[in-house]
Amino acid sequence: MTQFRLNAARLMASAASVVLLAVAPAVHADALQDISKQIKQGQHAQALEQVDKYLAGKPKDAQGRFLKGIVLAEMNKPNEAIVVFTKLTEDYPELPEPYNNLAVIYAQQKQYDKAKQALEMAIRTHPSYATAHENLGDIYARLASQAYDKALQIDSSNPSAQKKLALIRDLMGTAGRPGKTTKPIGDARPAEPVKLVEAPKPPAPVAAAPVAAAPVATPPAAAPAAAPAKPAAEKPAADANADIARAIDLWAAAWSRKDTKAYLATYARDFKTPAGESRAAWESERQKRIAKPGAIQVSVENLRVSVDGDTATAKFRQHYKSATLKTSSNKVLLLGKRDGKWQIVQERVGS
Protein backbone atom coordinates (compact mmCIF):
# COMPACT_ATOMS: atom_id res chain seq x y z
CA MET A 1 0.00 0.00 0.00
CA THR A 2 2.68 2.49 -1.02
CA GLN A 3 0.20 5.18 -1.97
CA PHE A 4 -1.26 4.98 1.50
CA ARG A 5 2.16 5.30 3.09
CA LEU A 6 3.21 8.26 0.97
CA ASN A 7 0.06 10.27 1.59
CA ALA A 8 0.43 9.78 5.30
CA ALA A 9 4.11 10.62 5.08
CA ARG A 10 3.48 13.96 3.43
CA LEU A 11 0.94 14.78 6.08
CA MET A 12 3.29 14.02 8.93
CA ALA A 13 6.00 16.13 7.43
CA SER A 14 3.91 19.17 6.62
CA ALA A 15 1.78 19.09 9.74
CA ALA A 16 4.83 19.17 11.97
CA SER A 17 6.44 22.01 10.03
CA VAL A 18 3.21 24.05 10.10
CA VAL A 19 3.03 23.69 13.86
CA LEU A 20 6.62 24.83 14.16
CA LEU A 21 6.08 27.94 12.07
CA ALA A 22 2.63 28.95 13.24
CA VAL A 23 2.46 28.06 16.91
CA ALA A 24 5.79 27.55 18.68
CA PRO A 25 7.75 30.50 20.14
CA ALA A 26 10.88 31.34 18.15
CA VAL A 27 13.37 29.66 20.49
CA HIS A 28 11.36 26.44 20.62
CA ALA A 29 10.72 26.58 16.88
CA ASP A 30 14.48 26.72 16.28
CA ALA A 31 15.04 23.64 18.42
CA LEU A 32 12.28 21.71 16.70
CA GLN A 33 13.44 22.80 13.25
CA ASP A 34 16.93 21.50 14.05
CA ILE A 35 15.40 18.14 14.99
CA SER A 36 13.39 18.20 11.78
CA LYS A 37 16.53 18.79 9.73
CA GLN A 38 18.22 15.83 11.39
CA ILE A 39 15.26 13.63 10.47
CA LYS A 40 15.43 14.92 6.90
CA GLN A 41 19.13 14.07 6.74
CA GLY A 42 18.52 10.58 8.13
CA GLN A 43 20.29 11.34 11.42
CA HIS A 44 17.66 9.53 13.42
CA ALA A 45 19.74 8.64 16.49
CA GLN A 46 20.83 12.26 16.87
CA ALA A 47 17.28 13.47 16.30
CA LEU A 48 15.96 11.14 19.00
CA GLU A 49 18.63 12.33 21.44
CA GLN A 50 17.77 15.97 20.75
CA VAL A 51 14.01 15.52 20.97
CA ASP A 52 14.41 13.68 24.29
CA LYS A 53 16.45 16.61 25.62
CA TYR A 54 13.79 19.01 24.39
CA LEU A 55 10.97 17.01 26.02
CA ALA A 56 12.88 16.80 29.29
CA GLY A 57 12.18 20.52 29.69
CA LYS A 58 8.75 20.49 28.01
CA PRO A 59 7.27 17.01 28.61
CA LYS A 60 3.75 18.03 27.55
CA ASP A 61 4.76 19.76 24.32
CA ALA A 62 2.63 18.33 21.51
CA GLN A 63 5.02 19.28 18.69
CA GLY A 64 8.03 17.67 20.36
CA ARG A 65 6.10 14.51 21.13
CA PHE A 66 4.80 14.40 17.58
CA LEU A 67 8.36 14.60 16.22
CA LYS A 68 9.46 11.87 18.59
CA GLY A 69 6.78 9.60 17.20
CA ILE A 70 8.02 10.27 13.68
CA VAL A 71 11.63 9.56 14.67
CA LEU A 72 10.68 6.27 16.32
CA ALA A 73 8.72 5.24 13.23
CA GLU A 74 11.72 6.08 11.03
CA MET A 75 13.96 3.99 13.33
CA ASN A 76 11.70 0.98 12.77
CA LYS A 77 10.38 1.08 16.34
CA PRO A 78 6.65 0.91 15.54
CA ASN A 79 5.46 -0.20 18.96
CA GLU A 80 7.22 2.71 20.67
CA ALA A 81 5.82 5.10 18.05
CA ILE A 82 2.33 3.70 18.66
CA VAL A 83 2.68 4.50 22.37
CA VAL A 84 3.67 8.10 21.58
CA PHE A 85 0.88 8.74 19.07
CA THR A 86 -1.75 6.98 21.19
CA LYS A 87 -0.90 9.17 24.18
CA LEU A 88 -1.12 12.23 21.93
CA THR A 89 -4.65 11.24 20.88
CA GLU A 90 -5.60 10.99 24.54
CA ASP A 91 -4.07 14.35 25.52
CA TYR A 92 -5.05 16.19 22.32
CA PRO A 93 -8.15 14.42 20.93
CA GLU A 94 -8.90 17.43 18.73
CA LEU A 95 -5.78 16.85 16.56
CA PRO A 96 -6.25 14.43 13.65
CA GLU A 97 -2.57 13.94 12.74
CA PRO A 98 -1.69 11.47 15.53
CA TYR A 99 -4.67 9.30 14.53
CA ASN A 100 -3.49 9.33 10.93
CA ASN A 101 0.06 8.37 11.92
CA LEU A 102 -1.27 5.51 14.02
CA ALA A 103 -3.16 4.29 10.94
CA VAL A 104 0.06 4.28 8.90
CA ILE A 105 1.84 2.09 11.43
CA TYR A 106 -1.13 -0.24 11.90
CA ALA A 107 -1.40 -0.62 8.11
CA GLN A 108 2.27 -1.57 7.88
CA GLN A 109 1.62 -4.22 10.52
CA LYS A 110 -1.39 -5.40 8.48
CA GLN A 111 -3.72 -4.49 11.34
CA TYR A 112 -6.21 -2.99 8.92
CA ASP A 113 -9.16 -2.88 11.32
CA LYS A 114 -7.13 -0.77 13.75
CA ALA A 115 -5.92 1.44 10.88
CA LYS A 116 -9.52 1.90 9.75
CA GLN A 117 -10.64 2.84 13.25
CA ALA A 118 -7.81 5.37 13.66
CA LEU A 119 -8.63 7.03 10.34
CA GLU A 120 -12.33 7.19 11.22
CA MET A 121 -11.35 9.01 14.41
CA ALA A 122 -9.20 11.43 12.40
CA ILE A 123 -12.12 12.15 10.07
CA ARG A 124 -14.57 12.47 12.95
CA THR A 125 -12.23 15.06 14.47
CA HIS A 126 -11.93 16.92 11.15
CA PRO A 127 -14.50 15.86 8.52
CA SER A 128 -12.70 17.94 5.85
CA TYR A 129 -9.44 16.04 6.33
CA ALA A 130 -8.87 14.95 2.69
CA THR A 131 -5.73 12.89 3.32
CA ALA A 132 -7.46 10.74 5.93
CA HIS A 133 -10.38 10.15 3.56
CA GLU A 134 -7.99 9.02 0.83
CA ASN A 135 -6.07 6.80 3.22
CA LEU A 136 -9.30 5.27 4.47
CA GLY A 137 -10.19 4.47 0.85
CA ASP A 138 -6.86 2.64 0.54
CA ILE A 139 -7.62 0.67 3.69
CA TYR A 140 -11.02 -0.32 2.33
CA ALA A 141 -9.32 -1.43 -0.89
CA ARG A 142 -6.88 -3.58 1.08
CA LEU A 143 -9.71 -5.13 3.08
CA ALA A 144 -11.64 -5.77 -0.14
CA SER A 145 -8.58 -7.46 -1.65
CA GLN A 146 -8.35 -9.78 1.34
CA ALA A 147 -12.06 -10.62 1.12
CA TYR A 148 -11.95 -11.40 -2.62
CA ASP A 149 -8.81 -13.47 -2.14
CA LYS A 150 -10.57 -15.46 0.57
CA ALA A 151 -13.55 -15.99 -1.72
CA LEU A 152 -11.23 -17.38 -4.39
CA GLN A 153 -9.58 -19.70 -1.90
CA ILE A 154 -13.01 -21.18 -1.26
CA ASP A 155 -14.10 -21.16 -4.91
CA SER A 156 -11.22 -20.61 -7.32
CA SER A 157 -13.53 -20.70 -10.35
CA ASN A 158 -15.60 -17.69 -9.23
CA PRO A 159 -15.27 -15.31 -12.24
CA SER A 160 -16.85 -12.35 -10.46
CA ALA A 161 -14.38 -12.52 -7.56
CA GLN A 162 -11.49 -12.95 -10.05
CA LYS A 163 -12.44 -9.76 -11.92
CA LYS A 164 -12.93 -7.76 -8.73
CA LEU A 165 -9.64 -8.94 -7.27
CA ALA A 166 -7.86 -8.05 -10.52
CA LEU A 167 -9.37 -4.55 -10.39
CA ILE A 168 -8.30 -4.05 -6.78
CA ARG A 169 -4.77 -5.26 -7.51
CA ASP A 170 -4.58 -2.97 -10.51
CA LEU A 171 -5.74 -0.06 -8.32
CA MET A 172 -3.14 -0.91 -5.70
CA GLY A 173 -0.53 -1.68 -8.35
CA THR A 174 2.28 0.01 -6.43
CA ALA A 175 1.62 -1.95 -3.25
CA GLY A 176 4.72 -4.08 -3.60
CA ARG A 177 7.19 -1.20 -3.64
CA PRO A 178 9.11 -0.46 -0.46
CA GLY A 179 8.06 2.66 1.40
CA LYS A 180 8.56 4.49 4.67
CA THR A 181 5.96 5.68 7.12
CA THR A 182 7.38 9.19 7.05
CA LYS A 183 9.20 11.57 4.76
CA PRO A 184 11.62 14.30 5.76
CA ILE A 185 10.11 17.25 7.58
CA GLY A 186 9.39 20.20 5.34
CA ASP A 187 7.96 18.23 2.40
CA ALA A 188 5.84 20.62 0.32
CA ARG A 189 2.08 20.39 0.68
CA PRO A 190 -0.93 22.51 -0.26
CA ALA A 191 -2.42 24.90 2.27
CA GLU A 192 -4.91 22.36 3.62
CA PRO A 193 -2.80 21.15 6.60
CA VAL A 194 -2.52 24.74 7.87
CA LYS A 195 -6.26 24.78 8.42
CA LEU A 196 -6.16 21.40 10.09
CA VAL A 197 -3.52 22.40 12.59
CA GLU A 198 -5.06 25.75 13.43
CA ALA A 199 -8.68 24.60 13.47
CA PRO A 200 -8.61 22.96 16.94
CA LYS A 201 -7.77 26.30 18.60
CA PRO A 202 -11.17 27.91 19.41
CA PRO A 203 -10.15 30.97 21.52
CA ALA A 204 -9.63 33.28 18.51
CA PRO A 205 -13.23 33.10 17.14
CA VAL A 206 -14.70 33.42 20.62
CA ALA A 207 -12.65 36.51 21.42
CA ALA A 208 -13.97 38.23 18.30
CA ALA A 209 -17.43 38.82 19.81
CA PRO A 210 -16.39 41.38 22.49
CA VAL A 211 -14.41 43.33 19.89
CA ALA A 212 -17.46 43.60 17.65
CA ALA A 213 -19.57 44.69 20.61
CA ALA A 214 -17.20 47.53 21.61
CA PRO A 215 -19.06 50.27 19.62
CA VAL A 216 -22.04 49.81 21.97
CA ALA A 217 -20.54 52.58 24.12
CA THR A 218 -21.60 55.08 21.42
CA PRO A 219 -25.30 56.09 22.00
CA PRO A 220 -26.43 55.79 18.34
CA ALA A 221 -25.13 52.20 18.27
CA ALA A 222 -27.19 51.14 21.30
CA ALA A 223 -29.94 49.46 19.26
CA PRO A 224 -27.70 47.38 16.96
CA ALA A 225 -25.64 46.27 19.97
CA ALA A 226 -28.03 43.36 20.57
CA ALA A 227 -27.10 41.76 17.23
CA PRO A 228 -23.48 40.81 18.09
CA ALA A 229 -24.69 39.29 21.37
CA LYS A 230 -26.56 36.52 19.54
CA PRO A 231 -23.52 34.91 17.84
CA ALA A 232 -21.61 35.21 21.13
CA ALA A 233 -24.37 33.25 22.87
CA GLU A 234 -24.52 30.61 20.14
CA LYS A 235 -20.78 29.88 20.16
CA PRO A 236 -20.66 28.22 23.62
CA ALA A 237 -23.49 25.88 22.59
CA ALA A 238 -21.58 24.86 19.47
CA ASP A 239 -18.43 24.37 21.54
CA ALA A 240 -20.36 22.23 24.03
CA ASN A 241 -21.68 20.03 21.22
CA ALA A 242 -18.15 19.55 19.88
CA ASP A 243 -16.78 18.80 23.37
CA ILE A 244 -19.51 16.23 23.97
CA ALA A 245 -18.88 14.58 20.60
CA ARG A 246 -15.17 14.33 21.46
CA ALA A 247 -16.00 12.89 24.90
CA ILE A 248 -18.15 10.19 23.28
CA ASP A 249 -15.41 9.47 20.71
CA LEU A 250 -12.92 8.98 23.55
CA TRP A 251 -15.39 6.70 25.35
CA ALA A 252 -15.86 4.51 22.25
CA ALA A 253 -12.12 4.53 21.45
CA ALA A 254 -11.11 3.50 24.99
CA TRP A 255 -13.68 0.72 24.92
CA SER A 256 -12.44 -0.45 21.51
CA ARG A 257 -8.81 -0.66 22.57
CA LYS A 258 -9.84 -2.35 25.86
CA ASP A 259 -8.33 0.42 27.97
CA THR A 260 -10.53 -0.03 31.04
CA LYS A 261 -8.88 2.79 32.98
CA ALA A 262 -9.61 5.36 30.26
CA TYR A 263 -13.04 3.83 29.63
CA LEU A 264 -14.15 4.03 33.27
CA ALA A 265 -12.75 7.57 33.52
CA THR A 266 -15.44 8.73 31.08
CA TYR A 267 -18.09 7.98 33.72
CA ALA A 268 -18.81 10.57 36.42
CA ARG A 269 -18.38 9.78 40.12
CA ASP A 270 -22.15 10.11 40.50
CA PHE A 271 -22.92 7.79 37.57
CA LYS A 272 -26.21 5.96 38.06
CA THR A 273 -25.45 2.27 37.50
CA PRO A 274 -27.93 0.42 35.24
CA ALA A 275 -29.15 -2.10 37.82
CA GLY A 276 -28.69 0.06 40.90
CA GLU A 277 -25.63 -1.93 42.00
CA SER A 278 -22.67 -0.28 43.72
CA ARG A 279 -20.14 1.56 41.57
CA ALA A 280 -17.44 -0.93 42.61
CA ALA A 281 -19.57 -3.91 41.58
CA TRP A 282 -20.45 -2.29 38.25
CA GLU A 283 -16.80 -1.45 37.50
CA SER A 284 -15.71 -4.99 38.36
CA GLU A 285 -18.28 -6.44 35.96
CA ARG A 286 -17.29 -4.03 33.17
CA GLN A 287 -13.59 -4.87 33.63
CA LYS A 288 -14.33 -8.59 33.35
CA ARG A 289 -16.36 -8.12 30.16
CA ILE A 290 -13.85 -5.85 28.47
CA ALA A 291 -10.90 -8.08 29.42
CA LYS A 292 -12.37 -11.14 27.68
CA PRO A 293 -10.11 -12.54 24.92
CA GLY A 294 -10.53 -11.10 21.45
CA ALA A 295 -10.75 -7.67 19.88
CA ILE A 296 -13.58 -5.22 20.50
CA GLN A 297 -14.80 -2.65 18.02
CA VAL A 298 -17.25 0.08 19.03
CA SER A 299 -18.43 2.85 16.71
CA VAL A 300 -21.01 5.60 16.87
CA GLU A 301 -23.16 7.08 14.09
CA ASN A 302 -26.03 9.55 13.75
CA LEU A 303 -25.01 11.38 16.93
CA ARG A 304 -27.57 13.95 18.12
CA VAL A 305 -26.79 16.16 21.12
CA SER A 306 -29.01 18.51 23.11
CA VAL A 307 -27.41 20.72 25.77
CA ASP A 308 -29.07 22.42 28.74
CA GLY A 309 -26.45 24.28 30.76
CA ASP A 310 -24.14 21.76 32.39
CA THR A 311 -26.25 18.75 31.41
CA ALA A 312 -26.70 17.14 28.01
CA THR A 313 -28.40 14.23 26.27
CA ALA A 314 -26.64 12.34 23.47
CA LYS A 315 -28.55 9.91 21.25
CA PHE A 316 -26.87 7.75 18.62
CA ARG A 317 -26.68 4.36 16.93
CA GLN A 318 -24.06 2.14 18.57
CA HIS A 319 -22.33 -0.65 16.65
CA TYR A 320 -20.54 -3.25 18.76
CA LYS A 321 -18.44 -6.14 17.50
CA SER A 322 -16.41 -8.71 19.45
CA ALA A 323 -15.17 -12.24 18.89
CA THR A 324 -18.55 -13.63 19.98
CA LEU A 325 -21.09 -10.87 19.43
CA LYS A 326 -22.08 -8.32 16.81
CA THR A 327 -24.93 -5.90 17.58
CA SER A 328 -26.34 -2.52 16.60
CA SER A 329 -28.66 -0.64 18.91
CA ASN A 330 -29.93 2.82 19.78
CA LYS A 331 -28.12 4.33 22.77
CA VAL A 332 -28.79 7.30 25.03
CA LEU A 333 -26.14 8.88 27.25
CA LEU A 334 -26.95 11.54 29.81
CA LEU A 335 -23.87 13.66 30.50
CA GLY A 336 -22.90 16.27 33.01
CA LYS A 337 -20.02 18.70 33.24
CA ARG A 338 -17.71 17.61 36.05
CA ASP A 339 -14.49 19.53 36.79
CA GLY A 340 -14.62 21.10 33.34
CA LYS A 341 -15.10 17.80 31.50
CA TRP A 342 -18.22 16.14 30.08
CA GLN A 343 -18.76 12.77 31.74
CA ILE A 344 -21.47 10.12 31.59
CA VAL A 345 -23.96 10.19 34.46
CA GLN A 346 -26.45 7.70 33.05
CA GLU A 347 -26.77 5.40 30.01
CA ARG A 348 -29.53 3.30 28.54
CA VAL A 349 -30.36 1.31 25.43
CA GLY A 350 -33.26 2.57 23.35
CA SER A 351 -34.42 5.93 22.09
Phi, psi and omega per residue, in radians:
M1 nan 0.993 -3.063
T2 -1.061 -0.722 -3.127
Q3 -1.019 -0.703 3.103
F4 -1.058 -0.814 -3.107
R5 -1.083 -0.768 -3.042
L6 -1.201 -0.691 3.094
N7 -1.051 -0.801 3.132
A8 -1.129 -0.633 -3.131
A9 -1.105 -0.805 3.137
R10 -1.056 -0.671 -3.137
L11 -1.095 -0.839 -3.098
M12 -1.048 -0.713 -3.127
A13 -1.146 -0.912 -3.039
S14 -1.231 -0.671 -3.117
A15 -1.068 -0.759 -3.135
A16 -1.125 -0.753 -3.101
S17 -1.181 -0.612 3.100
V18 -1.114 -0.757 3.121
V19 -1.052 -0.746 -3.119
L20 -1.052 -0.770 -3.028
L21 -1.394 -0.558 -2.979
A22 -1.730 -0.385 -2.965
V23 -2.075 -0.837 -2.957
A24 -1.230 2.511 2.998
P25 -1.033 2.791 -3.015
A26 -0.998 -0.797 -3.084
V27 -1.124 -0.708 3.123
H28 -1.240 -0.647 3.118
A29 -1.063 -0.688 3.126
D30 -1.084 -0.761 -3.125
A31 -1.116 -0.754 -3.121
L32 -1.225 -0.617 3.097
Q33 -1.149 -0.632 3.082
D34 -1.099 -0.725 3.111
I35 -1.121 -0.708 3.126
S36 -1.075 -0.712 3.124
K37 -1.110 -0.689 3.128
Q38 -1.112 -0.678 3.090
I39 -1.111 -0.771 -3.125
K40 -1.061 -0.608 -3.121
Q41 -1.521 0.049 3.120
G42 1.360 0.249 3.125
Q43 -1.547 1.174 -2.973
H44 -1.222 -0.700 3.132
A45 -1.081 -0.750 3.119
Q46 -1.159 -0.694 3.136
A47 -1.104 -0.721 3.134
L48 -1.133 -0.713 3.122
E49 -1.086 -0.756 -3.119
Q50 -1.202 -0.714 -3.115
V51 -1.212 -0.564 3.065
D52 -1.148 -0.701 3.081
K53 -1.108 -0.733 3.139
Y54 -1.087 -0.788 -3.099
L55 -1.265 -0.353 3.072
A56 -1.076 -0.590 3.102
G57 -1.603 -0.363 -3.114
K58 -2.399 1.203 -3.021
P59 -1.108 -0.375 -3.109
K60 -1.674 -0.031 -3.035
D61 -1.124 2.081 -3.063
A62 -1.163 -0.697 -3.098
Q63 -1.151 -0.755 3.119
G64 -1.116 -0.728 3.135
R65 -1.153 -0.660 3.119
F66 -1.085 -0.782 3.110
L67 -1.107 -0.650 3.126
K68 -1.094 -0.703 3.093
G69 -1.057 -0.704 3.123
I70 -1.140 -0.765 3.136
V71 -1.059 -0.798 -3.134
L72 -1.083 -0.675 3.097
A73 -1.128 -0.718 3.119
E74 -1.130 -0.548 -3.115
M75 -1.493 0.207 3.125
N76 1.039 0.768 3.049
K77 -2.099 1.151 -3.000
P78 -1.075 -0.660 -3.101
N79 -1.158 -0.663 3.082
E80 -1.196 -0.665 3.101
A81 -1.136 -0.677 3.112
I82 -1.047 -0.723 3.127
V83 -1.064 -0.770 -3.121
V84 -1.110 -0.870 -3.083
F85 -1.219 -0.609 3.107
T86 -1.111 -0.765 3.124
K87 -1.122 -0.613 3.083
L88 -1.107 -0.692 3.120
T89 -1.142 -0.519 3.121
E90 -1.321 -0.708 -3.110
D91 -1.419 -0.526 -3.129
Y92 -2.303 1.196 -3.071
P93 -1.128 -0.245 -3.135
E94 -1.419 -0.182 -3.115
L95 -1.641 2.190 -3.101
P96 -1.441 -0.395 -3.029
E97 -1.043 -0.773 3.120
P98 -1.052 -0.646 3.080
Y99 -1.073 -0.758 -3.121
N100 -1.109 -0.716 -3.137
N101 -1.169 -0.643 3.047
L102 -1.033 -0.739 -3.131
A103 -1.067 -0.675 3.122
V104 -1.052 -0.827 -3.100
I105 -1.168 -0.772 3.123
Y106 -1.058 -0.684 -3.138
A107 -1.131 -0.684 3.102
Q108 -1.119 -0.539 3.115
Q109 -1.511 0.071 -3.125
K110 1.102 0.447 3.028
Q111 -1.654 1.262 -2.963
Y112 -1.216 -0.534 3.095
D113 -1.136 -0.728 3.105
K114 -1.168 -0.688 3.106
A115 -1.085 -0.748 3.123
K116 -1.063 -0.785 -3.118
Q117 -1.118 -0.723 3.130
A118 -1.112 -0.729 3.127
L119 -1.178 -0.644 3.086
E120 -1.098 -0.647 3.083
M121 -1.167 -0.690 3.107
A122 -1.068 -0.754 -3.123
I123 -1.235 -0.635 3.112
R124 -1.138 -0.608 3.095
T125 -1.207 -0.738 3.119
H126 -2.394 1.639 -3.096
P127 -1.024 -0.393 -3.121
S128 -1.609 0.263 -3.087
Y129 -1.367 1.578 -2.998
A130 -1.093 -0.697 -3.104
T131 -1.087 -0.732 3.127
A132 -1.137 -0.661 3.096
H133 -1.084 -0.776 -3.141
E134 -1.129 -0.752 3.132
N135 -1.117 -0.652 3.109
L136 -1.128 -0.650 3.067
G137 -1.067 -0.680 3.100
D138 -1.142 -0.664 3.104
I139 -1.127 -0.769 3.097
Y140 -1.045 -0.698 3.124
A141 -1.105 -0.717 3.116
R142 -1.124 -0.754 3.119
L143 -1.118 -0.675 3.111
A144 -1.125 -0.708 3.115
S145 -1.042 -0.752 3.116
Q146 -1.101 -0.709 -3.111
A147 -1.168 -0.771 3.130
Y148 -1.153 -0.660 3.115
D149 -1.098 -0.705 3.098
K150 -1.123 -0.700 3.129
A151 -1.070 -0.681 3.140
L152 -1.282 -0.481 3.036
Q153 -1.129 -0.607 3.137
I154 -1.378 -0.717 -3.123
D155 -2.430 1.607 -3.052
S156 -1.193 -0.250 -3.116
S157 -1.655 0.119 -3.112
N158 -1.239 1.821 -3.066
P159 -1.190 -0.603 -3.138
S160 -1.110 -0.809 3.126
A161 -1.127 -0.625 3.129
Q162 -1.091 -0.779 -3.124
K163 -1.151 -0.753 -3.116
K164 -1.152 -0.710 3.114
L165 -1.132 -0.682 3.115
A166 -1.102 -0.694 3.118
L167 -1.122 -0.767 -3.138
I168 -1.098 -0.768 -3.119
R169 -1.168 -0.567 3.072
D170 -1.179 -0.728 3.119
L171 -1.079 -0.730 -3.127
M172 -1.700 0.632 -3.007
G173 -1.022 -0.405 -3.129
T174 -1.637 0.183 -3.009
A175 -1.093 -0.456 -3.071
G176 -1.436 -0.150 -3.104
R177 -1.322 2.551 3.108
P178 -1.195 2.603 3.125
G179 -2.725 2.785 3.129
K180 -1.861 2.775 3.113
T181 -1.303 -0.390 -3.109
T182 -2.344 2.820 2.979
K183 -2.085 2.910 -3.130
P184 -0.981 2.533 3.107
I185 -1.081 2.472 3.116
G186 1.737 0.048 3.089
D187 -1.021 2.349 -3.050
A188 -1.188 2.426 3.096
R189 -2.513 2.779 3.034
P190 -1.111 -3.132 -3.051
A191 -1.286 -0.196 -3.029
E192 -0.916 -0.830 -3.108
P193 -1.039 -0.466 3.107
V194 -1.037 -0.766 3.134
K195 -1.131 -0.664 -3.093
L196 -1.159 -0.691 -3.109
V197 -1.278 -0.681 -3.076
E198 -1.422 -0.410 -3.046
A199 -1.012 -0.664 -3.093
P200 -1.187 -0.081 -3.075
K201 -1.698 1.657 -3.044
P202 -1.363 -0.316 -3.011
P203 -0.967 -0.645 -3.060
A204 -1.039 -0.887 3.135
P205 -1.095 -0.618 -3.104
V206 -1.162 -0.710 -3.082
A207 -1.174 -0.309 -3.085
A208 -1.167 -0.510 -3.044
A209 -1.074 -0.863 3.129
P210 -1.056 -0.595 3.131
V211 -1.105 -0.761 -3.135
A212 -1.149 -0.505 -3.063
A213 -1.460 -0.169 -3.053
A214 -0.965 -0.703 -3.113
P215 -1.074 -0.109 -3.138
V216 -1.004 -0.469 -3.114
A217 -1.076 -0.387 3.116
T218 -1.440 2.180 -3.064
P219 -0.893 -0.807 -3.102
P220 -1.072 -0.418 -3.087
A221 -1.542 0.083 -3.059
A222 -1.042 -0.742 -3.104
A223 -1.171 -0.849 3.140
P224 -1.166 -0.227 -3.046
A225 -1.046 -0.446 -3.118
A226 -1.167 -0.482 -3.070
A227 -1.109 -0.830 3.132
P228 -1.102 -0.437 -3.091
A229 -1.135 -0.514 -3.092
K230 -1.159 -0.877 3.073
P231 -1.043 -0.632 3.135
A232 -1.099 -0.606 -3.135
A233 -1.319 -0.541 -3.092
E234 -1.332 -0.504 -3.051
K235 -1.067 -0.807 3.120
P236 -1.023 -0.627 3.124
A237 -1.126 -0.735 3.114
A238 -1.128 -0.712 3.105
D239 -1.093 -0.717 3.141
A240 -1.087 -0.744 3.112
N241 -1.053 -0.752 3.131
A242 -1.148 -0.718 3.128
D243 -1.111 -0.695 3.135
I244 -1.177 -0.730 3.106
A245 -1.059 -0.707 3.115
R246 -1.160 -0.684 3.130
A247 -1.083 -0.697 3.130
I248 -1.236 -0.642 3.065
D249 -1.059 -0.756 3.129
L250 -1.125 -0.681 3.099
W251 -1.058 -0.861 -3.129
A252 -1.168 -0.674 -3.126
A253 -1.176 -0.746 3.118
A254 -1.101 -0.709 3.104
W255 -1.098 -0.781 -3.091
S256 -1.118 -0.651 -3.127
R257 -1.611 0.150 3.040
K258 1.075 0.618 3.085
D259 -1.619 1.518 -3.016
T260 -1.108 -0.602 3.136
K261 -1.079 -0.859 3.130
A262 -1.181 -0.648 3.141
Y263 -1.090 -0.878 -3.110
L264 -1.179 -0.460 3.129
A265 -1.201 -0.268 3.104
T266 -1.397 -0.136 3.121
Y267 -1.730 2.354 -3.122
A268 -1.203 2.775 3.106
R269 -1.069 -0.527 -3.127
D270 -1.698 0.432 3.111
F271 -1.006 2.328 3.117
K272 -1.537 1.903 -3.092
T273 -1.149 2.566 -3.025
P274 -0.993 -0.714 -3.074
A275 -1.817 0.164 3.134
G276 1.370 0.173 3.123
E277 -1.300 2.988 3.132
S278 -1.187 2.737 3.129
R279 -1.052 -0.710 -3.131
A280 -1.092 -0.732 3.140
A281 -1.158 -0.715 3.135
W282 -1.130 -0.786 3.138
E283 -1.089 -0.725 3.132
S284 -1.054 -0.741 3.135
E285 -1.159 -0.731 3.133
R286 -1.114 -0.727 3.135
Q287 -1.077 -0.714 3.129
K288 -1.117 -0.741 -3.118
R289 -1.170 -0.779 -3.086
I290 -1.216 -0.549 -3.092
A291 -1.393 -0.047 3.126
K292 -1.048 2.577 -3.117
P293 -1.007 2.572 3.096
G294 1.827 2.728 -3.124
A295 -1.321 2.724 3.050
I296 -2.183 2.429 3.096
Q297 -2.322 2.085 -3.130
V298 -2.162 2.248 3.097
S299 -2.377 2.769 -3.062
V300 -2.203 2.394 3.052
E301 -2.453 2.823 3.139
N302 0.975 0.807 -3.134
L303 -1.246 2.276 3.078
R304 -2.247 2.218 -3.054
V305 -2.149 2.351 2.998
S306 -2.174 2.282 -3.042
V307 -2.006 2.395 3.062
D308 -2.369 1.560 -3.113
G309 1.179 -2.120 -3.123
D310 -1.697 0.305 3.041
T311 -2.208 2.704 -3.116
A312 -2.685 2.723 3.054
T313 -2.136 2.233 3.118
A314 -2.058 2.196 3.107
K315 -2.085 2.395 -3.113
F316 -2.824 3.025 3.053
R317 -1.741 2.127 -3.122
Q318 -1.790 2.257 3.058
H319 -1.934 2.179 -3.106
Y320 -2.173 2.339 3.124
K321 -2.459 2.252 3.055
S322 -2.349 -3.030 -3.133
A323 -1.137 -0.420 -3.058
T324 -2.109 -0.098 -3.030
L325 -2.585 2.454 3.052
K326 -2.406 2.024 -3.089
T327 -2.404 2.766 2.983
S328 -2.362 2.299 -3.093
S329 -2.659 2.771 3.033
N330 -1.350 2.464 -3.095
K331 -2.343 2.528 3.075
V332 -2.215 2.220 3.043
L333 -2.048 2.257 2.981
L334 -1.712 2.220 -3.063
L335 -2.121 2.682 3.068
G336 -2.373 2.683 3.125
K337 -1.520 2.061 -3.110
R338 -2.195 2.077 -3.134
D339 0.932 0.698 3.078
G340 1.438 0.004 -3.138
K341 -2.112 2.564 3.055
W342 -1.452 2.161 -3.139
Q343 -2.275 2.760 -3.091
I344 -1.391 2.240 3.104
V345 -1.920 -0.311 3.093
Q346 -2.840 2.564 3.077
E347 -2.473 2.607 3.103
R348 -2.684 2.724 3.065
V349 -1.617 2.425 -3.113
G350 2.089 -3.110 -3.083
S351 -1.703 nan nan
